[in-house]
Amino acid sequence: MKLVSYAAQQLVTTDDVADALVVLAAEIANEGGSQALQIPILVDDEEDLAELVVGVGNDVLVGPHASTGADPDFSEHAARLRSHPSYPKRRAADGDADEEDGDWVVDFDLDAGANRL
């Protein structure tokens, strides 16, 4: 399980949802936009949904969260995040975008605002 910190709130979700959320949020911000997303969460051990606005100006922090019970199956939600049009596509070693063993393509320009005052 992972803890998603967003707008002074802490949300508990599965590793796969949190990981997909971070990649998607970073890519949406990299594109210069923002979008509303919905993720599954646990509230008092009950499944629920949270809506987040991610992208430019909306920070998302993901970290580990200890859990004692079985993790819920949020795999469909994680797959939905990964199928979002802004989610980066995989680049395979031989250039075939459909290969499963390729590397993720995420274009971060971390120095873009470094010289701004």
Secondary structure, DSSP 8 states (H G I E B T S, - for coil): -EEEEETTEEEEE-HHHHHHHHHHHHHHHHTT-EEEEEEEEEETTEEEEEEEEEETTB--EEEE---SS-----HHHHHHHHTSTTS--EE-TTS-TT-TTSEE-----TTTTTT--
